[in-house]
Amino acid sequence: MEHVHHALRLGQSGEQGFRDIKLVHNCLPGISSESIALYTRIGELLLSSPIVINAMTGGARETEEINRELAVAARETGLAMAVGSQMAAIKNPETAESYRIVRKINPSGIIFGNLGSEATLEQALRAVDMLQADGLQIHLNVMQELIMPEGDRDFLGMLERIRTIVERAGVPVIVKEVGFGMVRESAEKLIGCGVGCIDVGGSGGTNFAAIENARRDLPMDWLNDWGCKTSIALMEVLEAKHRLDRQDVAVVATGGITGALEICKALTLGASAVGMAGAMLRVLRTSGTEALIEQITSWHQELRLLMTALGASRIEALHELPIVITSETAEWCSVRGIDISTYARRSGYAK
Protein backbone atom coordinates (compact mmCIF):
# COMPACT_ATOMS: atom_id res chain seq x y z
CA MET A 1 0.00 0.00 0.00
CA GLU A 2 3.00 2.27 0.55
CA HIS A 3 3.67 2.21 -3.20
CA VAL A 4 0.06 3.24 -3.91
CA HIS A 5 0.34 6.23 -1.58
CA HIS A 6 3.57 7.36 -3.24
CA ALA A 7 2.10 6.84 -6.72
CA LEU A 8 -0.88 9.06 -5.92
CA ARG A 9 1.30 11.68 -4.22
CA LEU A 10 3.88 11.88 -6.99
CA GLY A 11 1.36 11.61 -9.83
CA GLN A 12 2.37 11.29 -13.48
CA SER A 13 4.76 13.53 -15.39
CA GLY A 14 2.64 13.53 -18.55
CA GLU A 15 5.88 13.41 -20.55
CA GLN A 16 5.10 10.19 -22.36
CA GLY A 17 6.00 11.58 -25.80
CA PHE A 18 2.64 11.51 -27.56
CA ARG A 19 2.80 15.25 -28.24
CA ASP A 20 5.38 14.22 -30.84
CA ILE A 21 2.80 12.06 -32.64
CA LYS A 22 0.44 13.81 -35.09
CA LEU A 23 -2.68 12.20 -36.52
CA VAL A 24 -3.36 13.06 -40.17
CA HIS A 25 -6.79 14.61 -40.74
CA ASN A 26 -9.16 12.84 -43.14
CA CYS A 27 -11.87 15.14 -44.52
CA LEU A 28 -13.53 12.24 -46.39
CA PRO A 29 -13.80 9.46 -43.80
CA GLY A 30 -16.72 7.74 -45.54
CA ILE A 31 -17.95 5.80 -42.50
CA SER A 32 -20.61 6.05 -39.82
CA SER A 33 -20.01 6.13 -36.08
CA GLU A 34 -22.43 3.21 -35.82
CA SER A 35 -19.96 1.03 -37.71
CA ILE A 36 -17.11 1.51 -35.21
CA ALA A 37 -15.95 -1.69 -33.48
CA LEU A 38 -13.55 -1.44 -30.54
CA TYR A 39 -12.65 -5.12 -30.20
CA THR A 40 -9.01 -6.10 -30.58
CA ARG A 41 -6.81 -9.16 -30.27
CA ILE A 42 -3.84 -9.96 -28.09
CA GLY A 43 -2.69 -13.23 -29.57
CA GLU A 44 -5.52 -15.71 -29.16
CA LEU A 45 -7.45 -13.46 -26.75
CA LEU A 46 -10.28 -11.33 -28.10
CA LEU A 47 -10.78 -8.14 -26.07
CA SER A 48 -13.98 -6.11 -26.38
CA SER A 49 -11.98 -2.90 -25.83
CA PRO A 50 -8.39 -1.85 -26.58
CA ILE A 51 -8.19 -0.30 -23.09
CA VAL A 52 -6.72 -2.56 -20.40
CA ILE A 53 -6.74 -1.85 -16.67
CA ASN A 54 -3.07 -2.53 -16.14
CA ALA A 55 -1.31 -4.03 -13.13
CA MET A 56 -1.46 -1.94 -9.98
CA THR A 57 -1.63 -3.67 -6.64
CA GLY A 58 -2.47 -6.57 -4.36
CA GLY A 59 -1.18 -8.32 -1.26
CA ALA A 60 -2.88 -6.37 1.54
CA ARG A 61 -6.34 -5.61 2.96
CA GLU A 62 -6.38 -2.05 1.57
CA THR A 63 -5.24 -3.19 -1.85
CA GLU A 64 -7.97 -5.84 -1.86
CA GLU A 65 -10.48 -2.99 -1.76
CA ILE A 66 -8.79 -1.31 -4.72
CA ASN A 67 -8.76 -4.55 -6.73
CA ARG A 68 -12.42 -5.16 -5.87
CA GLU A 69 -13.50 -1.77 -7.21
CA LEU A 70 -11.29 -2.01 -10.28
CA ALA A 71 -12.86 -5.40 -11.00
CA VAL A 72 -16.33 -3.83 -10.76
CA ALA A 73 -15.29 -1.18 -13.29
CA ALA A 74 -13.81 -3.84 -15.57
CA ARG A 75 -16.97 -5.94 -15.37
CA GLU A 76 -19.28 -3.01 -16.11
CA THR A 77 -17.24 -1.68 -19.05
CA GLY A 78 -15.94 -4.93 -20.56
CA LEU A 79 -12.27 -4.17 -19.97
CA ALA A 80 -9.54 -6.73 -19.46
CA MET A 81 -7.72 -6.29 -16.16
CA ALA A 82 -4.35 -7.25 -14.70
CA VAL A 83 -3.54 -7.57 -11.01
CA GLY A 84 -0.30 -6.46 -9.38
CA SER A 85 2.53 -8.87 -8.65
CA GLN A 86 1.22 -12.07 -7.06
CA MET A 87 4.56 -12.97 -5.52
CA ALA A 88 3.29 -11.64 -2.19
CA ALA A 89 0.50 -14.23 -2.24
CA ILE A 90 2.80 -17.03 -3.34
CA LYS A 91 5.11 -16.28 -0.41
CA ASN A 92 2.25 -15.56 1.99
CA PRO A 93 -0.96 -17.39 0.96
CA GLU A 94 -2.98 -15.39 3.52
CA THR A 95 -2.85 -12.44 1.11
CA ALA A 96 -4.19 -14.39 -1.88
CA GLU A 97 -7.75 -13.12 -1.37
CA SER A 98 -6.64 -9.61 -2.34
CA TYR A 99 -6.06 -11.05 -5.83
CA ARG A 100 -8.81 -13.69 -5.99
CA ILE A 101 -11.41 -10.99 -5.35
CA VAL A 102 -10.95 -9.87 -8.96
CA ARG A 103 -12.20 -13.18 -10.36
CA LYS A 104 -15.01 -13.35 -7.79
CA ILE A 105 -16.29 -9.92 -8.81
CA ASN A 106 -15.76 -10.46 -12.54
CA PRO A 107 -16.20 -14.19 -13.17
CA SER A 108 -16.53 -13.91 -16.95
CA GLY A 109 -13.97 -11.18 -17.60
CA ILE A 110 -10.49 -11.40 -19.07
CA ILE A 111 -8.00 -11.29 -16.20
CA PHE A 112 -4.21 -11.34 -16.31
CA GLY A 113 -2.04 -12.64 -13.53
CA ASN A 114 1.29 -10.98 -12.79
CA LEU A 115 4.74 -12.02 -11.60
CA GLY A 116 8.29 -10.72 -11.93
CA SER A 117 10.98 -12.25 -14.12
CA GLU A 118 12.39 -14.02 -11.06
CA ALA A 119 9.37 -16.33 -11.06
CA THR A 120 9.77 -20.06 -11.66
CA LEU A 121 7.42 -22.13 -13.78
CA GLU A 122 5.83 -23.58 -10.63
CA GLN A 123 5.15 -20.09 -9.30
CA ALA A 124 3.72 -19.03 -12.67
CA LEU A 125 1.33 -21.98 -12.67
CA ARG A 126 0.22 -21.09 -9.13
CA ALA A 127 -0.37 -17.48 -10.12
CA VAL A 128 -2.53 -18.53 -13.08
CA ASP A 129 -4.47 -21.01 -10.96
CA MET A 130 -5.03 -18.42 -8.21
CA LEU A 131 -7.10 -16.28 -10.58
CA GLN A 132 -8.13 -18.82 -13.19
CA ALA A 133 -6.29 -16.26 -15.30
CA ASP A 134 -6.70 -15.87 -19.04
CA GLY A 135 -3.12 -14.70 -19.42
CA LEU A 136 0.00 -13.94 -17.39
CA GLN A 137 2.05 -10.76 -17.28
CA ILE A 138 5.76 -11.07 -16.53
CA HIS A 139 7.00 -7.65 -15.44
CA LEU A 140 10.53 -6.33 -15.89
CA ASN A 141 11.59 -3.78 -13.28
CA VAL A 142 15.37 -3.95 -13.10
CA MET A 143 16.02 -0.31 -12.23
CA GLN A 144 13.25 -0.28 -9.62
CA GLU A 145 14.82 -3.33 -7.95
CA LEU A 146 18.28 -1.75 -8.02
CA ILE A 147 17.05 1.46 -6.38
CA MET A 148 14.94 -0.43 -3.83
CA PRO A 149 17.14 -1.08 -0.75
CA GLU A 150 15.65 -4.55 -0.32
CA GLY A 151 15.45 -5.20 -4.08
CA ASP A 152 17.01 -7.91 -6.24
CA ARG A 153 20.58 -7.61 -7.46
CA ASP A 154 20.78 -10.88 -9.39
CA PHE A 155 19.19 -10.95 -12.86
CA LEU A 156 20.79 -14.10 -14.19
CA GLY A 157 18.55 -16.46 -16.15
CA MET A 158 15.73 -14.02 -16.89
CA LEU A 159 15.27 -15.04 -20.53
CA GLU A 160 15.51 -18.75 -19.75
CA ARG A 161 12.77 -18.51 -17.11
CA ILE A 162 10.56 -16.47 -19.42
CA ARG A 163 11.05 -19.00 -22.23
CA THR A 164 10.03 -21.87 -19.96
CA ILE A 165 6.93 -20.03 -18.74
CA VAL A 166 5.91 -19.13 -22.30
CA GLU A 167 6.26 -22.75 -23.39
CA ARG A 168 4.51 -24.36 -20.42
CA ALA A 169 2.19 -21.91 -18.65
CA GLY A 170 -0.80 -22.88 -20.78
CA VAL A 171 -1.98 -19.27 -21.21
CA PRO A 172 -0.75 -16.31 -23.28
CA VAL A 173 2.22 -14.54 -21.70
CA ILE A 174 2.65 -10.76 -21.85
CA VAL A 175 6.09 -9.43 -20.97
CA LYS A 176 5.92 -5.85 -19.75
CA GLU A 177 8.21 -3.08 -18.64
CA VAL A 178 7.00 -1.11 -15.61
CA GLY A 179 7.82 2.41 -16.75
CA PHE A 180 11.41 2.53 -17.98
CA GLY A 181 10.57 1.55 -21.56
CA MET A 182 11.66 -1.34 -23.74
CA VAL A 183 14.02 -1.05 -26.71
CA ARG A 184 14.42 -3.05 -29.89
CA GLU A 185 17.24 -5.30 -28.72
CA SER A 186 15.30 -6.49 -25.66
CA ALA A 187 12.09 -6.95 -27.67
CA GLU A 188 13.91 -9.05 -30.26
CA LYS A 189 15.27 -11.35 -27.53
CA LEU A 190 11.80 -11.77 -26.04
CA ILE A 191 10.23 -12.51 -29.42
CA GLY A 192 13.00 -15.04 -29.99
CA CYS A 193 11.91 -16.72 -26.73
CA GLY A 194 8.40 -17.15 -28.10
CA VAL A 195 6.77 -14.16 -26.38
CA GLY A 196 3.64 -13.24 -28.34
CA CYS A 197 2.76 -9.98 -26.60
CA ILE A 198 4.98 -7.15 -25.34
CA ASP A 199 3.86 -4.23 -23.16
CA VAL A 200 6.33 -1.40 -23.86
CA GLY A 201 5.87 0.25 -20.41
CA GLY A 202 7.51 3.58 -21.21
CA SER A 203 8.17 6.55 -18.94
CA GLY A 204 5.67 9.34 -18.49
CA GLY A 205 3.32 7.63 -16.07
CA THR A 206 3.94 6.24 -12.60
CA ASN A 207 7.64 6.70 -11.91
CA PHE A 208 8.86 3.71 -9.92
CA ALA A 209 12.36 5.15 -9.66
CA ALA A 210 10.92 8.23 -7.93
CA ILE A 211 8.69 6.04 -5.75
CA GLU A 212 11.59 3.91 -4.57
CA ASN A 213 13.72 7.03 -4.00
CA ALA A 214 10.91 8.43 -1.84
CA ARG A 215 11.30 5.32 0.32
CA ARG A 216 15.09 5.59 0.66
CA ASP A 217 16.96 7.33 3.47
CA LEU A 218 19.58 8.34 0.90
CA PRO A 219 17.70 8.93 -2.39
CA MET A 220 19.32 8.41 -5.77
CA ASP A 221 17.25 11.10 -7.47
CA TRP A 222 19.66 11.20 -10.40
CA LEU A 223 18.00 7.99 -11.62
CA ASN A 224 14.47 9.42 -11.67
CA ASP A 225 14.56 10.08 -15.42
CA TRP A 226 16.05 6.71 -16.37
CA GLY A 227 14.61 5.02 -19.46
CA CYS A 228 12.73 6.19 -22.53
CA LYS A 229 9.33 7.74 -23.12
CA THR A 230 6.34 5.63 -24.10
CA SER A 231 6.22 6.96 -27.68
CA ILE A 232 9.86 5.97 -28.13
CA ALA A 233 9.48 2.56 -26.50
CA LEU A 234 6.50 1.87 -28.76
CA MET A 235 8.52 2.75 -31.86
CA GLU A 236 11.38 0.55 -30.66
CA VAL A 237 9.19 -2.53 -30.14
CA LEU A 238 7.34 -2.00 -33.41
CA GLU A 239 10.75 -1.84 -35.12
CA ALA A 240 11.67 -5.19 -33.56
CA LYS A 241 8.50 -6.70 -35.03
CA HIS A 242 9.38 -5.24 -38.43
CA ARG A 243 12.97 -6.45 -38.43
CA LEU A 244 11.96 -9.97 -37.41
CA ASP A 245 8.90 -9.92 -39.72
CA ARG A 246 6.68 -10.98 -36.82
CA GLN A 247 3.42 -9.17 -37.36
CA ASP A 248 1.70 -11.80 -35.22
CA VAL A 249 3.30 -10.32 -32.08
CA ALA A 250 0.87 -8.01 -30.26
CA VAL A 251 2.09 -4.77 -28.70
CA VAL A 252 0.50 -3.00 -25.73
CA ALA A 253 1.31 0.68 -25.17
CA THR A 254 1.56 1.64 -21.50
CA GLY A 255 3.06 4.59 -19.66
CA GLY A 256 1.33 7.84 -18.81
CA ILE A 257 -1.60 7.49 -21.19
CA THR A 258 -4.50 9.49 -19.78
CA GLY A 259 -7.01 10.19 -22.54
CA ALA A 260 -8.64 9.15 -25.81
CA LEU A 261 -6.32 11.16 -28.05
CA GLU A 262 -3.23 9.43 -26.64
CA ILE A 263 -5.02 6.07 -26.88
CA CYS A 264 -5.83 6.72 -30.54
CA LYS A 265 -2.27 7.81 -31.34
CA ALA A 266 -0.81 4.67 -29.75
CA LEU A 267 -3.23 2.43 -31.63
CA THR A 268 -2.59 4.22 -34.93
CA LEU A 269 1.16 3.76 -34.54
CA GLY A 270 0.57 0.03 -34.27
CA ALA A 271 -0.37 -0.98 -30.73
CA SER A 272 -3.12 -3.57 -30.38
CA ALA A 273 -4.14 -2.32 -26.95
CA VAL A 274 -3.35 0.40 -24.43
CA GLY A 275 -2.72 -0.19 -20.74
CA MET A 276 -3.79 2.40 -18.17
CA ALA A 277 -3.09 2.30 -14.44
CA GLY A 278 -2.24 5.62 -12.80
CA ALA A 279 -5.03 7.56 -14.50
CA MET A 280 -7.60 4.98 -13.41
CA LEU A 281 -6.27 4.73 -9.87
CA ARG A 282 -6.48 8.50 -9.42
CA VAL A 283 -10.13 8.62 -10.56
CA LEU A 284 -11.01 5.65 -8.36
CA ARG A 285 -9.39 7.05 -5.22
CA THR A 286 -10.58 10.63 -5.65
CA SER A 287 -14.07 10.15 -7.11
CA GLY A 288 -15.11 6.51 -6.66
CA THR A 289 -16.06 3.50 -8.73
CA GLU A 290 -19.04 5.02 -10.53
CA ALA A 291 -16.89 7.95 -11.63
CA LEU A 292 -14.31 5.52 -13.01
CA ILE A 293 -17.01 3.65 -14.94
CA GLU A 294 -18.22 6.95 -16.37
CA GLN A 295 -14.68 7.93 -17.31
CA ILE A 296 -14.04 4.65 -19.13
CA THR A 297 -17.36 5.04 -20.96
CA SER A 298 -16.32 8.55 -21.95
CA TRP A 299 -12.96 7.29 -23.27
CA HIS A 300 -14.81 4.74 -25.40
CA GLN A 301 -17.13 7.41 -26.80
CA GLU A 302 -14.22 9.74 -27.55
CA LEU A 303 -12.25 6.96 -29.21
CA ARG A 304 -15.22 6.17 -31.45
CA LEU A 305 -15.40 9.86 -32.37
CA LEU A 306 -11.71 9.89 -33.33
CA MET A 307 -11.95 6.66 -35.31
CA THR A 308 -14.95 8.05 -37.20
CA ALA A 309 -13.02 11.22 -38.04
CA LEU A 310 -10.09 9.16 -39.27
CA GLY A 311 -12.25 6.78 -41.30
CA ALA A 312 -11.23 3.64 -39.40
CA SER A 313 -14.04 1.34 -38.34
CA ARG A 314 -11.75 -1.20 -36.61
CA ILE A 315 -8.57 -1.06 -34.53
CA GLU A 316 -6.67 -2.92 -37.26
CA ALA A 317 -7.69 -0.22 -39.76
CA LEU A 318 -5.96 2.41 -37.62
CA HIS A 319 -2.68 0.57 -38.22
CA GLU A 320 -2.95 1.35 -41.95
CA LEU A 321 -3.41 5.11 -41.59
CA PRO A 322 -0.69 7.75 -42.05
CA ILE A 323 0.71 9.32 -38.91
CA VAL A 324 3.53 11.84 -38.52
CA ILE A 325 6.30 11.52 -35.92
CA THR A 326 8.11 14.70 -34.88
CA SER A 327 10.45 16.29 -32.33
CA GLU A 328 12.25 14.19 -29.71
CA THR A 329 10.64 10.91 -30.80
CA ALA A 330 11.66 11.55 -34.42
CA GLU A 331 15.20 12.47 -33.39
CA TRP A 332 15.54 9.31 -31.31
CA CYS A 333 14.24 7.18 -34.21
CA SER A 334 16.66 8.84 -36.62
CA VAL A 335 19.78 8.03 -34.62
CA ARG A 336 18.47 4.52 -33.85
CA GLY A 337 17.86 3.75 -37.53
CA ILE A 338 14.06 3.57 -37.36
CA ASP A 339 12.47 4.80 -40.60
CA ILE A 340 9.59 7.04 -39.55
CA SER A 341 8.79 8.11 -43.13
CA THR A 342 7.02 4.79 -43.73
CA TYR A 343 4.47 5.76 -41.08
CA ALA A 344 3.73 9.08 -42.79
CA ARG A 345 3.35 7.42 -46.20
CA ARG A 346 0.85 4.74 -45.23
CA SER A 347 -1.92 4.45 -47.81
CA GLY A 348 -4.93 3.68 -45.64
CA TYR A 349 -6.73 6.90 -46.60
CA ALA A 350 -6.43 6.05 -50.29
CA LYS A 351 -8.45 2.82 -50.01
N, C-alpha and C positions, 0 to 999 in steps of 0.2 A: 504493500500500500504506500510505502514511502516513495517509490518511484512514481506512482500516480500523482501524489501531492506535488512532487517536483515538476512533473510534466505539465500540470495545470498552472503552476506558478510561473514557470519559465515560458510557457506558450510555444508558438511556432514562429520561426523567423520570416516565413513567407517568401524566402529567397530560394525557391525550388527551380527557377529557370524558365518557367513557362511564359514569362514576358517576352522571351526571345523567340517564341513560336507564334507564327502569324497564320491564321486560317485565311484561305483565299475565297473571297466573296463569289457567290454564284447567283446572278440575277435571273437565271432561268432554271430553277431547280426541278420543275416538272413533276413534283410528287405532292401528295396530300399528307398532312399530319396524321391522319387516320391509318396510314400505311406503315408508320414507323414501328419497328420491332426492336426491343432492347435486349433480346436474348443474346448470349454469347457462349463460346465454348472454351474451356480450359482442358485440353486433352479430351478425354472421354466424358467429362462432366459438362452438362448443359446447365448454364446459369440463366435465370430469368432476367437478370440485370447485370450490367458490367460493373456495378459498384459492389465492392466487397467490404464488409466490416472487418478490418484487419486486426491482427493479434494485439491485445492490450494487456490483459491481466489474468489473475487467478492465484489460488494458493492461500487465501485468507478469507475470514468471514466478510470483511468489507468488500473485497473484490468479488465475492460470490454475488453480492447485491448488484454490482456493476454488470457482471456477466448475465445475471437474470434479466435485467432491463434491456441490455443489448440484444439478448435473445428474443425478447418480446418485439423489439423494433425489427429485427430480422424476419421474424415470423409474419408480422403484419405488412411488411413491404416486399417480401420475397427475396431478400438479400442473402447471399452466402455469408458465413461468419467464421472467423478463426478465433480460437482462444489463445491466451498467453502461454508461455512455456509450462508444460506439464511436468517438468522435472521435479518441481516441489511436491507434487502428488505422488510421483514414483518413489521419491525418497521418504515421504511422509504420507501414507495413504489416508490419514485423517483429513487431509485437505482436498481429497479428490472430489468431494461434493461441489466445491466451488467451480469445478469444470463440468461435472455431470449435469449441473442445473441447466446448462445450455441445451442439451438434448432433451431433457424433461420438458422444458418450455417450448421447444421447437422440434417436435418429434419427426417431422417430415422434411425439415430444411436441410440444406447442404452445409455441413459443419467440417471445419478443418482442425485437426489436432496440431500440436506445436511442440517441438523439441529443438535443442541446440545441436550443433554438429558433433558434440561429444557423445551423443546418444548411441547406444548399441542397438543392434537389431531387436533384441529382446525388449528393450525399453521402448522402441518404436512400436512394436506390436502391442505392448501394454497401453501405450498412449492412444492408439487407434481403437482398441477394445474399450477403453474407458469412456469414450464418447460415441462408440459405434460410428466413427468418423468416416466421412466420404473421401477425405484426402488428408495428407499430413504435410505441414510446413516444417522445414528444417531451417532454422534461422542462423545467420552468420553475424557474429557481433564481436569480432576480434578486438577492435580498438576499445569498445566498451569494457571487455574483460580485462584488458591491459591497464586501463585507468582505474577500474574497480579494485580497491585494496585487497579484497578477498577473491578476486577473479582468477580465471585460468591463465596459465602461462605456457601451457603445453598444447600445441595445435598439430601435433603429429597425427597422421592417419585420417585426416578429415575427409579427403576424397574417397578413400577406401571404405570408410563407414557409410558415406552417402551412397556409394555405388551398391553396397550390400542392401541398404534399406530400399533403394529404388527397385532392386531386383526381387526383393522378397517381402515387402510390406503388404502387398496385396491391394493397395490403393494408390491413386496418383500422388506423387511427391512434388511439392513446390519448394524450391530452395530460394530463400529470401535474405536480402541484406536488411539491416534494421535502421538504416539512416545514414550510412557512410557511402552508399552507392556501389554498384558493381561495374567493372570494366570488361572489355572484350575478352582479355586473356582468361579471366576467371570464368566468364560465361562459356567460353569454348571448352574449358576443362570439364565443367558441369555437364554440358551437352554430351561430351564424350563419355561421361559416366552413365548416360542414359536418362538424365533429368529432362522431363518433358515440359516443365513450366518453371520460369524464373521470375521472381519478384525483384525488381531493380533496387528498391529501397534506398532512394537517393536522399541527400540532405535538403533541408528546407522545412522539415516538419519537426517532430519531436527529436530533440538533440540529446542522444544518450551520452555523449561525451560531457556535455554541460551538466546533465543530471548526475553522472557519477562524480564530476568535479565538485558539485554542490554537496556531496556526501563525504568528501575527503577533508581531512584536517589541513593538508597541504595540497591545494588544488593545482592541477596542471592545465590551467586555462588556455595555454598556447596550443592545446589539441582540440579546442572547441570547434574549429572550422575544418577539421580533418575530413577528407573525402570529396566527393563530387556531387553537384546538384542533380536533382531528379531528371531534368531534361537531358542532361549529359549522360547519366547512367542509362537512360532509356535508349539514347542513340548508340551507346556502346554495346548494349545487349542485342539490339536489332542488327547491328553490324556483325556481331558474332553469328547470328542466324544466317545472314546473307553470305558470309564467307564460307560457312559450312554447308550452305544450301539446305537448311533445315527449317523450312517454313511450317513444319508441323509442331515446332516448339512454341508454346504459348508464353507471352510476356505480360506480366502485371506491373503497372506503374504505381509506385507508392512513394510518398515522401512530400508532405506539405501540401497536398492537394485539398482544396477547401471549397470548390464550387464547380458549377456545370461547365463553365468555359474551360477551366483547366482539365476537367474530365474529358471534354470533347477534343481538346488539343492532344492529350495523351493517346486517346483512341485513334485519332487521325494519323498520328505518327506511326502507329502500328501495334499499340498495346491491345490485348484482348479483353483486359479488365483493369480496373483501377481500385487500389486499396486505400481506404481511409480509416484513420484511427483517432488522431488528435482532435480533428474537427468534430467528430462524432462524440468523443468523450466530453469535450467542452460543452456542447449543447445538452448532453444528458445530465451533466453535473450542475449546470447553471439553470436549466429550464425544464428538465424532466423528460420522461419517456415519450409522452404525447408530442412534445415539441420536437423531439428527434424524429419521430414518425412523420410529422408534418414537414420537417426539413428534407428528409429523404424523398418524400413525395414531390416536393418542390424541385429538387435536383432532377428527378425523372422528367418532370414537365419541362424544365428548362433544357434538358438534353434533347428531348423530342423537338423542341423549338429550333435548336441549333441544327439538328440533323435535317429537319425540314428545309431550313434556309440553305443548307449545303447540298441538298438533293440526294441524301443518302438514307435509304429506308432501313438499312441493316448496319450493324457494327462493322461487318466485313467490308461493306461498301465504303465506309470512311477510310479504310486502308488504301483505297485506290485514288483518293482525292489529292490534288496538289496542296502543299503546305510549305511555307517559307521559314527557314531557320536563320536567325540573325544573331548579332552581338556576341556575348561570351560563349554561348553554346556553339555558334558557327565557328568562332575562333578555335575552340577546343577541337571540334571535328576536323578542322583544316590541318592542324598540326598532328592529329592522330590518324590522318589518312582516311577519314570517313567522308564519302562524296555526298554532300547535302544537296547538290543540284538535281539529283535523281528524284528527290522528294518534291521539289518545286516543279518538275516537269511531268509529274504523273498525269495520266490522260483520263482520269475518271469523269471529269466534266464533259469530255467530248463524246461520251457514249450515249 
